[in-house]
Amino acid sequence: MLNSQRNAPNILITGTPGVGKSLMSRMLSEKTDLKWVDVSKLATENACLDEFDEEYQCRVLDEEKLLNGMENLMNEGGKIVDYHSAELFPERWFDIVFVLRTDNTILYDRLKERGYCGKKLEDNIDCEIFQTILEEAKESYREEIVHELMSNSLEQLADNVLVICQWVEQWKIDNQQN
């Protein structure tokens, strides 16, 4: 486990698009000394995107290039990784994984506001209904580090941020960090 070599934990914030990953990650970054890594932004900045997928209206991710580019960053520790997939990353990178979940009717409205429609909208709602990201996380990481958090409102989001901040402080104590 790498955390003995790191001076701060790495956290994965994952979930279906629209559950509040980026907002939570930004808030966590502001309240802790951890750096927010927006994987979608990182992929764009480091030319890790290939051809355009017409059906989903997005570029295809070059996963190998992205992961190779993230390795040293993750080994440093102190990162909050924000991405909609849990199974992409090596387990050794993370000390804890939070899967955000949102009620389907709330999520539907959020995705419609973002301009999602057709198959992209349907597939993302189905992903949430069938708990796809939660199941991916449970299959990809040790069960004791995977935690499900509801993210239906700003109040829940703020409560979740406080819980994670407390976890970060405890991690530092447990790993003799000031």
N, C-alpha and C positions, 0 to 999 in steps of 0.2 A: 504494500500500500504506500502510495506516494506521500500521504499527508505528513508522515514523519519528516519529510524533506522540505515541506512547505511551511511558511510562517503564517499563512492564512488559508482558510478553507476555499474550496471550489464548490459552487452551488449550480445545479441545473434547474432552471425554471422552464417547464414545458407544458404543453396543452394544445388543444385545438385552436386554430386562429380565432381571435376575437374574445378569448377568455381573460385577457388582461396581463399577459406575460410582460410586455414591454413597459407598461405603466408600473407594474410591481417591481420589475428589475431596476428601472430608473429610481424609484423611491428607495429601494434597498441600497442602491449605490450611494445615494445622497446621505443616507443615515449610517452607513458603515464605511470602512476604508476599502471596500471591495470594488473592483472595476467591472462595469457592465460591458459584456461582450454580446452585441446584437449580431447573431450569426448571419442573418440575411444581409445586413449592412457590410459585415466583414467579407462575405462572399462576393459582393459587388465590388468593393474596394480592391480586392485581391484577384480579380478576374477569375473567379471560380464558377462562373455561370456559362453554360453552353447554349445550345440552340433553344428556340422559343417553342413552348408547348402550346399549340393553338387551343386545345381542349380546355386546359386549365388557365390559359392566359397568363403564363409566367415562364421565366427562363428555367432551364434544367440545371440542377446543381452538380458540379464536378466534386463528388464527395471526397475522393482520395486527395485531390489537390487542397481542398479545404482542411481536411484533417491533418495533412502534413504541415500546413501552414499554422495550425493551431497548437501543435505539440509543445513547442517551447513556451508559448504563452500560458498553456495550462500547467506546465511543470512549475512555473513561477508561483502558482497559487494566488489566492485572493481574487478569483474571478466569479462573476455571476453570468452564466451562459443562458441566453434567452433564445429558444428555438422550438418550433412546433413538432419536432420529432424527438423521441427519447432514445430510439435504438441506433441512431447514427454514431454516437460517441462511445469511446472505450470506457468501461466501468472505472478503471484506475484514475480517471480524471476527476471524479466527483466524490465528495464527502457526504453529500445529501442531495436528493432529488425531490422537487416539489412539482406535482402535477396539478395544475389549476383546472377546475371544472366549473361549468356554468349551466344553469337551467336552459333547456333547449329553446324555449320561447324567447328568452332574453338574448341568447346567442344568435338566433335567427335575425332578430332586429338589428343587432350589432353588425352582423355580416352584410345585411341588406344595405345598411348605412354606408358600408365600405364599398358598395358596388358589386358585391358577389351576386351571381345569378346562375341559373341553369345547373349543370353538373357540378361545378365548383361549390356552389352553395349547398346542394343536396349532399355531396360527399362529405363536406365539413360537418354538417348537421348529423349525418349518419355516424361519423367518426365520434362525435360527442355522445350520441345515443348509445352506441355500443362500447363506450369507454375504451376506444382503441388506443389512445395515448397512454392511459393508465395501465392497460394490459402490456403494452410495449415496455413501459418502464419496469413493471414487475418482472418481465422476462429478461430484461437487459441488465438489471442491477440487483444487488442483494436486497431482499425484501425489507430489511430493517432500515434501509436508507431512503426508501420511497414513501412519500407522504402525499396524500390527496388533500387539497384545499379548495373549498368552495369560493367562487369569485363572482357572485351575482351583483354586488353593489360596491360602491366606494367604501362604505363602512366595513364590509367584509375584507376588502383589499387592505385597508389600513390595519385591521386586526391581524391579518396574515403577515404584514410587514413587521409588526411588533413581535409576533411569535418567532419569525425568522431572525430578527435582530437579537432576540434573547438566545436563540440557538447559536448564533455566531459568537456571542460573548462567552457562552459555555464552552464552545469549541476552543476558543483562545485559552480559557482557564485549563481545560483538559490537556491542552497541548503546550502549556506553560508560556503563553503569549500575553503581553501587556497591552 
